[in-house]
């Protein structure tokens, strides 16, 4: 009987904690800044959505170049540099109030968010045993899943009990802890010799083999923007803002409970057994959210969204990384997140317009309809090509 290679090494735990802190800040601010823009700065729903769009716009612009930068400078070194500037941006929220200045801060922080998350994801992929990559990266993405509940839970509690200024202080302290955790990460697990070629090509921006999966992830992310950017406003409109933090708890629990199972299924049976049920659960959750008018329906929607979205993202990220060679894990990770960020950015803006003119119920119905289309396309492509969006 062969012994399985360990996943939870010291380096992996350090990366897990660092990534957790980065996404706690991300999700904490995403869930509360729309309220900050509307209630404190007296801005519209469309402008509130712009806070997410501008953040991800910078990430999208920078992300394609990140793989090349990681290769030349080093993944660990760029992780540390990115964490320092991401922390500085988090601290600056306490001092900046004008909306235009806030947009600039969001744009700058998005740059460092792009670098940090790409470096952390690539380092994690390098550290996970190849035979257990589905489970290993599933566990790593669990740090993001935990942040989905911890970030909004802490942030919404603080702004309801204290103030936005207190929130910015707490977020800064949490980011300091995450940055310190990264100091224990050893040198890059894979040393790639510097390229001697001087020409700049498309391969320095994107991993072509990861593009099909990345494009699929952008459509999933577009729909997820409805939850990420507008849930707190929608809950307030329904007089359920007090339950918004509980929604994220239920959402995260659903993801965490199924994480070991989905990772094992991915490694043993393949991605199709995760992607199709994941999309179906996600659709159900979005439809329930559209028609929710009671607390229990609100929370049940959280369960289905957690089951669906929580299964889809680690599966797609793993597929993107496995689509190419080990040495180009940074490029594959950057490609995946470039398209994923693009989906959330466009979703935040477009769905913000839908909210303004047609209401939030239609935002969630439109998001569900898009996933239905994605599911039908996936089934059609899979029927034509049984290896569609699978590991090569």
N, C-alpha and C positions, 0 to 999 in steps of 0.2 A: 504493500500500500504506500503510495507516494505522498509525501507531505506537501501541502499547498504552500506556495511562497507567501510570506506575510504581506499584507497591505498596509496595516497600521504601524508603520515604522515611525521613528522620531521625526524624520524629515517630512513624512506625509502628515503627521499630526500638526507640525508647525505650519505647513501650508494650509491645512484645513482651518486652523484658528485665524490665520492672517486673512484668508479669503472670507471667513465668516464676518470678521470685523468690517472689512471693506463693503460687503453687501448689507450689513446692518445699517451702516451710514446711508448707503444708496436707497434701500427700501424705506428706511425711516424718514428720509427727506422727501422721497417720492410720494409717500402717503400723506404728508402734512404740508408741503409747500403749496399745493393747490389751495388749501384752506388759508394759508398765510397770505397768498396772493389775493384771494377774494375778501377775506375778513379784515386783514390788517392793511393791505395795500389798495383795497377797493378796485380790484381788477376783474375782468370778465372771465367766463369759463374758457373761452378760446385762448386768452392770455395765460391762464393757469396751465393749460395743456402745453403752451409754448415753453414752459420751464423744463418740461421733460424733453421736448423736441430739440431744444438748443443744446441740452446736455449731451444727448445722443448724437447730434449732428457732428459735434467735434470728435466724438469717439469714432464715428463712421469715417471721417476724413483721415484720422490718424491711424486707425486700426490696420489698413492694408500695408502700411509701412512698418508696423510693429514687428512682424515676423523677421524682417531683414535686420532691424535694429537689435533684436534679441540675439540673432546669430552673430552679429559683429561685436556687440558690446558684452553679451553674456546675459543669460536669463536672470540669474540671481542679482547681478549688479543693477539691471534695469528695474527689477522688482523693488529693490531698496530705494532707488532714485524716485521711482513713481510713488512709493508710499510716503516719502517725505513731502512731496508737493501735494499729494492728495490730502494729507493731514493739514497742511497749511491752508488749503482751500476750505476745509471743514471748519477750521478756526475762524476764518474770515466771515462766515455767515453771521457771527455775533456782531460784527462791526458794520456790515453793509445792509442798507435798507432800501434805497431807491430801486425801483423795479428794473430800470435799464442796467444799473450796476449789478443787480442780482443776475440778470441774464448773462452778463459778461463773466461773472464768477462761475455760473453753471457751465458755460462754454469751456472755460479753462479747466475746471475740475473734470469735465468729460474726457479731456485729453489724457489726464493721468489715470483716470478710471480705466480707459482703454488699455494703457500700457500695463497697469498692475494686474488686471484680470487676465490678460493674454499671457503674461509671464507666469503667473501662478498656475493657470490651467496647463501650460506647456510643461512646467516643472513637475506637476502632479502626474501628467501623462508619462513623462520620462521615468518617474519613480515607481509607477504601478507595474507589477509583473505582467508581461504581455498576455499570458494565458488567462489572466484574471482582470483584463482591462475593462470589460463591461461592468463587473461588480465594483472594481476599484474606482473608476471615474464616476460611477453611480454614487458611491459613498462620498467622493469629493464634492459632487454637485449637491450632496446633502447639506453642506455648509451654506450653500445658497438657499436651500429649502428652509433651513433653520432661521436664516436671516429674514426670510419672508414673513415669519411670524414675530421674531424678536424685534426687528426694526420697527414695523408699524405698531406693535403692541406697546413698546416703550415710548415711541414718539407720540402716539395718540393719547396715551395716559398722561404724559408730561404736559402736553398743550391743554388738556382738559383740566388738569389739577394745578398746573403752575403757569408757565408762559413759553412762548417761542424762544426767548433768550435763554431760558433754562435748558430747553431742548438742544440748542446749539452748543452749550457747554458740555452737556452729557455726551453728545455725539463726538465731540473733540476728544474727550477722555477715553471713550471706547476705541477711537482710532489710534490713540497713543498705545494702548494695550496691544492692538493688532500689529502695529509697526514693530513693537518690541519682540513679539512672537517670531517675526521673520528673521531676527538676528541669529536664531539657532539653525536656520536652513543651511546645509552644507553647500559646497560648490556644485555647479551644474552636474546633474547626473550623467548627461551625455555631452561630451566635448566634441564640438564640430569644428574642424579646421577652417580658418578664414578663407573665403573664396578669393581666388587670384584674378578672376575675370573683372573687367572694368565696365562692361556693358550692363545696362539696367534693362530688365525684361519683365514681362507680365508675371513670371514665376516669382519675382521678388515682391510682388504685391499680393497675389492670391495663390492658393493651392488649387489648381484646376480640378483635381480629382475630388476635392471636397465641395465643389460648387453645387452639385445637385442637392446634396443634403442641406447645405447652407441656404439655398433658395427656398427649400421647404420650411426651414426654421424661421425664415423671415415672415412667411404667411402665418405661422403659428404665433409669432411674436406680435404681429399686427393685431390679432384678436386679443392677445393677452394684455395689450395696452389699455383695453377697456377696463380691466381689473386694476392694473397697476396705476393708472393715472386718474381714474375717475370714481373709484369705489367709495372713497370717503365722502365725496360730494354727493354721490347718489344715495348713500346711506343717510346723510344728513337730510336730504330731500324727502326721504321716506320716514324720517324721525327715528332712525335706527343707528345714529352715529355712535351711541354708547356701546353698540354691539360690534362695531367695525373691528376693534381689536380682537374680540372673540372669534370673529369670522376668520381672521388670519391664524388664530390658534387651531381652529378646526381644520382649516386648509392645510396647515403644516403637519398636523398629526396624521391626516390622511396620506400625505406624501411619505412621511417617515415610516409609517407602519408597513407600507408596501415596498419600500426601497430595497431591502434584502431580497425579496421575492422577484422584483422586476429585474434586478441585476443578474440573478441566477438564470432566469428565463432567457434573458438576452444572450448570455454566454452559451447556454445549452441548446436553445431552440431557434434563436435568431430574432431579429428586430421586428419582423412582421407581427409577432405575438405580443409586442408591446405597443407598436404604433397604432394599429387599428383599434384595440380597446381604449387606448389613451385618447384618441380623437373622439370616439363615441362618448366617453365620460366627460370630456371637455365641452362638447356640444350640449349635453344634458345640463351641465352646470351653468353655462351661459344663458340657456333658455330659462332655467329656474330663476336666475338672477334678474332676468328681464321682467318676469311676472311676480317677483317676490313682493308681498305686502304684509308679511308677518315675520316675526323673529325666527321661528323655526324653519321657514322656507329659505330665509336668508342664510342660515347656517348649513342647511342641507345642500344648498348651492355651493357653499364653501367646500363641502366634502367631495362633491363630484369634480369641481375644478381642481382640487388638490390631487385627486386620483388621476385625472386626465393630464393636466399640464405637468404635474410632477413626474409622470412616466415618460412624457414625450421629450423633454429637454435633455436629460442625461443620455437617453437613447440616441438622439440625433447628434449630440456632441461626441459621443463615443464613435458613432459611424463616421463622422467627419475626420476624426483623428485616425481611425483604422483604415481610411480610404487611401492613405499615403504611407511613405516610409517613416521609420522611427525618427530619422534625422530632421524631418520637416514637420514635426509635431507643432512647432511654434507657428509655422505658416498655416497649417490646417486649423489650429485654434483661432488664429487671427481672422481667417476667412469666415469661419463659423460665426464668430461674434460680430464681424462687420455686417453681415446680412441680418443677424438677429437684432442688432442695435437699429439697423435701418428699418426693420419691421416695427419695432416699438416706437421709433421716432415718427414715422409716417402715420402709424396708428394713433398716436397721441394727438397729432395735429388734425388728421382727417376726422377721427371720431369726436374730437372736440367741436368741429364744425357741425357734425351730425347732432351732437348734444344741443348746440345752440339753436338749431333750426327745427329739429324733430324730437328732441327729448332723449333722456337717458335710456328709456326702455328700448328704443330703436337702435341705440348704440350697441346694446347687448344682443339684440336679435340679429343685427348685421354681422356682429362678430361670430355668432354661432353659424350663420349662413355661410360665412367664408370657410369655416372649418369643414362644413358639409361638402363644399366644393373641393377642398383639399383632399378630403377622404375619398371622394369619387374619382379624382384624378389619380390618386395613389393606387386605388383598386384597379383602375383601367390600365395604368402603366405596369402594375404588377402582373396583370393578366397577359399583357403583351410581352413582358420580359420578367421572368421569375427572379432575376437578379437585380431588379430595379431597387435602388437605394439600399443595397446590402453591402456587406463587407467583401472587399476583393481579396 
